Amino acid sequence: MIISHKHGFMFIHCRKVAGSSIKNTLWPYLGKDDIVVGSLDEILKNGHMLNAAANKNLWHPRSLNVTRKAVLEKILHGNTHRYRSLINTSIKAKYKKTLFHNPVHAPAEAVKRYFPYEWENYYKFCFVRNPFDQAVSEYSYQTRGISDNVSFSHFLKAMAGEVEDPGIVPHGFKSNWPLYTIDGKPVVDFIGRYESIEDDFKRVCQDLGIPCEEKLLKEKAGNRDKEKDVSDWYDEADRGRIRDIYKNEIKYFEYK
């Protein structure tokens, strides 16, 4: 999530829709008081410094324990992956009780309640993705580093609640629908499509007056088989599971 007081916008970070790329690309244009939740590890990895808002949030009472670990890690070992990960976790800890237990992907109702002025007055946007493609990306991300061979079908069964395997299920909402809707209706000003993300992102920047001409920075790499067509991942039972898990998006956006 981004809340930019400088440019007057709120970015709702949907799962597996290049949200980290958007945050990293926008970071150089953000102000010192702008709030970013999530992806700060990648922002630091790309050589950027934390802004004033992030540094302030690191010392919030709910963040302190993790911040201390991050400081010790940097003193002992420098700008390591663990240090950057702890910084990212510390910022998220500040918002866990107010937004959502996974505040990076907080529901619209919680964001509206916690940031009422910004919600009513700022330009709100998000990006969505065909759930059949999104689920394959989610599978790749959730099963990374797992030594056991977890099949795509097993992953979808876990998502659908047919089997118990919490270790591979996303931490938070499985569907992005609650992130940009309230009472089943979209409540953001612009919904971009992953399938046309470069053009839609340029439109957002133009609407906000942000001189962002470069292409989006690349996303986190996963273990997805890029040579495999999306349709090749599915049998009929798995297609049915997707239609159930992501039924609202499929109906509203007429995804196939």
C-alpha positions as CSV (number, residue, x, y, z in Angstrom):
1,M,0.0,0.0,0.0
2,I,1.1,3.6,-0.7
3,I,-0.5,6.7,0.8
4,S,1.1,9.7,-0.9
5,H,0.3,13.0,0.7
6,K,2.7,14.7,-1.8
7,H,0.7,13.6,-4.8
8,G,-2.7,12.9,-3.2
9,F,-3.1,9.2,-4.0
10,M,-3.6,5.8,-2.4
11,F,-2.3,2.7,-4.1
12,I,-4.1,-0.5,-3.1
13,H,-1.6,-3.4,-3.4
14,C,-3.4,-6.5,-4.7
15,R,-1.7,-9.9,-4.5
16,K,0.5,-11.0,-7.4
17,V,-0.3,-8.0,-9.6
18,A,3.1,-6.4,-9.8
19,G,2.5,-4.3,-6.7
20,S,6.2,-4.4,-5.6
21,S,7.2,-3.2,-9.1
22,I,4.8,-0.3,-8.8
23,K,6.1,0.7,-5.4
24,N,9.7,0.5,-6.5
25,T,9.1,2.5,-9.6
26,L,7.1,5.2,-7.7
27,W,9.5,5.4,-4.7
28,P,11.8,8.1,-6.1
29,Y,8.8,10.4,-6.7
30,L,7.3,10.1,-3.2
31,G,7.6,12.6,-0.5
32,K,9.2,12.4,2.9
33,D,5.9,11.9,4.7
34,D,4.4,9.4,2.3
35,I,3.6,6.0,3.7
36,V,4.6,2.7,2.1
37,V,3.7,-0.6,3.7
38,G,5.4,-3.7,2.2
39,S,8.2,-4.0,-0.4
40,L,10.6,-1.9,1.6
41,D,13.1,-4.7,1.5
42,E,13.2,-4.4,-2.2
43,I,13.3,-0.6,-2.1
44,L,16.4,-0.8,0.1
45,K,18.0,-3.5,-2.1
46,N,17.6,-1.1,-5.1
47,G,19.8,1.4,-3.3
48,H,17.2,3.8,-1.9
49,M,17.1,5.3,1.5
50,L,14.1,5.2,3.8
51,N,12.0,8.4,4.0
52,A,11.0,10.2,7.2
53,A,7.7,8.4,7.5
54,A,9.3,5.0,7.4
55,N,12.0,6.0,9.9
56,K,9.3,7.3,12.2
57,N,7.3,4.1,11.9
58,L,10.3,2.0,12.8
59,W,10.2,3.4,16.3
60,H,6.5,2.9,16.9
61,P,5.9,0.7,20.0
62,R,4.5,-2.2,17.9
63,S,7.6,-2.1,15.7
64,L,10.4,-1.7,18.3
65,N,11.3,-5.3,18.9
66,V,11.8,-6.0,15.2
67,T,13.6,-2.7,14.7
68,R,16.1,-3.5,17.4
69,K,16.9,-6.8,15.6
70,A,17.3,-4.9,12.4
71,V,19.7,-2.4,13.9
72,L,21.8,-5.1,15.5
73,E,21.9,-7.0,12.2
74,K,23.2,-4.0,10.3
75,I,25.8,-3.2,12.9
76,L,27.1,-6.8,12.8
77,H,26.7,-7.7,9.2
78,G,25.8,-4.6,7.2
79,N,23.0,-4.2,4.6
80,T,22.1,-7.9,4.4
81,H,19.0,-9.6,3.1
82,R,18.0,-10.3,6.7
83,Y,18.4,-6.6,7.7
84,R,16.2,-5.5,4.8
85,S,13.6,-8.1,5.6
86,L,13.5,-7.1,9.2
87,I,13.0,-3.4,8.3
88,N,10.1,-4.4,6.0
89,T,8.6,-6.6,8.8
90,S,9.0,-3.8,11.4
91,I,7.0,-1.3,9.3
92,K,4.2,-3.9,8.7
93,A,4.1,-4.5,12.5
94,K,3.0,-0.9,13.0
95,Y,-0.2,-1.4,11.0
96,K,-1.1,-4.9,11.9
97,K,-3.7,-4.0,14.6
98,T,-5.3,-1.2,12.8
99,L,-5.4,-2.4,9.1
100,F,-5.1,-6.1,8.9
101,H,-2.9,-9.0,10.0
102,N,-1.3,-8.7,6.6
103,P,-1.4,-4.9,6.2
104,V,0.3,-5.0,2.8
105,H,-2.9,-6.3,1.4
106,A,-5.5,-4.6,3.7
107,P,-9.2,-4.6,2.9
108,A,-10.8,-1.4,1.6
109,E,-13.0,-1.2,4.7
110,A,-10.1,-1.1,7.1
111,V,-8.1,1.4,5.0
112,K,-11.1,3.7,4.8
113,R,-11.7,3.5,8.5
114,Y,-8.0,4.2,9.4
115,F,-7.3,6.8,6.8
116,P,-10.8,8.5,6.4
117,Y,-9.5,11.9,5.1
118,E,-7.2,10.4,2.6
119,W,-9.9,7.9,1.5
120,E,-12.4,10.6,0.8
121,N,-10.0,13.1,-0.9
122,Y,-7.2,11.1,-2.6
123,Y,-7.1,9.4,-5.9
124,K,-7.3,5.6,-5.3
125,F,-6.1,3.0,-7.8
126,C,-5.2,-0.7,-8.0
127,F,-4.4,-3.3,-10.5
128,V,-6.1,-6.7,-11.1
129,R,-5.1,-9.8,-13.0
130,N,-6.9,-12.7,-14.6
131,P,-7.3,-15.2,-11.7
132,F,-6.3,-18.2,-13.8
133,D,-2.9,-16.5,-14.4
134,Q,-2.8,-15.0,-10.9
135,A,-3.2,-18.4,-9.3
136,V,-0.3,-19.9,-11.1
137,S,1.9,-17.0,-10.0
138,E,0.6,-17.4,-6.5
139,Y,1.5,-21.1,-6.6
140,S,5.0,-20.3,-7.7
141,Y,5.5,-17.8,-4.9
142,Q,3.9,-19.7,-2.1
143,T,5.8,-23.0,-2.9
144,R,9.2,-21.4,-3.4
145,G,11.9,-23.0,-1.3
146,I,9.7,-26.0,-0.3
147,S,11.6,-29.2,-0.7
148,D,8.5,-31.3,-1.0
149,N,7.0,-31.5,-4.5
150,V,3.7,-29.7,-4.1
151,S,1.5,-30.0,-7.1
152,F,-0.6,-27.2,-8.5
153,S,-3.7,-29.2,-7.9
154,H,-2.8,-29.7,-4.2
155,F,-2.2,-26.0,-3.8
156,L,-5.6,-25.2,-5.2
157,K,-7.2,-27.8,-3.0
158,A,-5.6,-26.0,0.0
159,M,-6.8,-22.7,-1.3
160,A,-10.3,-24.1,-1.6
161,G,-10.2,-25.6,1.9
162,E,-10.4,-29.2,0.6
163,V,-7.1,-30.1,2.3
164,E,-5.4,-28.7,5.4
165,D,-2.0,-27.2,4.4
166,P,-1.7,-23.7,5.9
167,G,2.0,-23.5,5.0
168,I,1.2,-22.9,1.3
169,V,-1.9,-20.8,1.6
170,P,-1.5,-16.9,1.3
171,H,-1.4,-15.0,4.6
172,G,-4.6,-13.0,4.3
173,F,-7.3,-13.0,1.6
174,K,-7.0,-15.5,-1.1
175,S,-9.0,-13.2,-3.5
176,N,-8.1,-9.6,-4.0
177,W,-11.8,-8.6,-4.3
178,P,-12.1,-7.3,-0.6
179,L,-9.1,-5.0,-1.2
180,Y,-10.8,-2.7,-3.5
181,T,-14.5,-3.2,-2.8
182,I,-16.9,-2.5,0.0
183,D,-20.3,-4.2,0.1
184,G,-19.4,-6.0,-3.1
185,K,-18.8,-2.8,-5.1
186,P,-15.5,-1.4,-6.4
187,V,-14.7,1.8,-4.5
188,V,-11.4,2.9,-6.2
189,D,-11.1,5.6,-8.9
190,F,-9.2,3.5,-11.4
191,I,-8.6,-0.3,-11.8
192,G,-5.8,-1.1,-14.1
193,R,-5.2,-4.5,-15.8
194,Y,-2.1,-6.6,-15.4
195,E,-2.5,-7.6,-19.0
196,S,-2.0,-3.9,-20.0
197,I,0.0,-2.8,-17.0
198,E,2.5,-0.5,-18.7
199,D,-0.1,1.5,-20.5
200,D,-2.4,1.7,-17.5
201,F,0.4,2.6,-15.2
202,K,1.4,5.5,-17.5
203,R,-2.2,6.7,-17.4
204,V,-2.1,6.7,-13.6
205,C,1.1,8.7,-13.6
206,Q,-0.4,11.2,-16.1
207,D,-3.6,11.5,-14.0
208,L,-1.4,12.3,-10.9
209,G,1.1,14.5,-12.7
210,I,4.0,12.2,-11.9
211,P,6.7,12.4,-14.6
212,C,7.3,8.7,-14.6
213,E,8.4,7.7,-18.1
214,E,10.5,4.6,-17.3
215,K,9.1,1.1,-17.5
216,L,8.1,-0.7,-14.4
217,L,10.9,-2.3,-12.5
218,K,11.0,-6.1,-12.7
219,E,9.1,-8.2,-10.2
220,K,10.4,-10.8,-7.8
221,A,11.5,-13.9,-9.7
222,G,9.7,-17.1,-8.9
223,N,10.1,-20.7,-10.0
224,R,7.3,-20.6,-12.5
225,D,7.7,-22.5,-15.8
226,K,7.6,-19.6,-18.3
227,E,7.5,-22.0,-21.3
228,K,4.2,-23.5,-20.1
229,D,0.9,-21.9,-21.2
230,V,-1.5,-20.9,-18.5
231,S,-4.2,-23.3,-19.8
232,D,-1.7,-26.2,-19.5
233,W,-1.7,-26.0,-15.8
234,Y,-5.4,-26.8,-15.4
235,D,-7.7,-29.8,-15.6
236,E,-11.5,-29.3,-15.3
237,A,-11.6,-29.8,-11.5
238,D,-8.9,-27.1,-11.0
239,R,-10.7,-24.7,-13.3
240,G,-13.8,-25.2,-11.1
241,R,-11.8,-24.4,-8.0
242,I,-10.6,-21.1,-9.6
243,R,-14.1,-20.2,-10.5
244,D,-15.1,-20.7,-6.9
245,I,-12.2,-19.0,-5.2
246,Y,-12.2,-15.9,-7.5
247,K,-15.9,-15.9,-8.4
248,N,-16.4,-12.2,-7.8
249,E,-13.5,-11.1,-10.0
250,I,-14.4,-13.5,-12.8
251,K,-18.0,-12.3,-12.9
252,Y,-17.2,-8.6,-12.6
253,F,-14.3,-8.5,-15.1
254,E,-15.6,-11.3,-17.3
255,Y,-12.3,-13.2,-17.1
256,K,-11.9,-16.4,-19.0
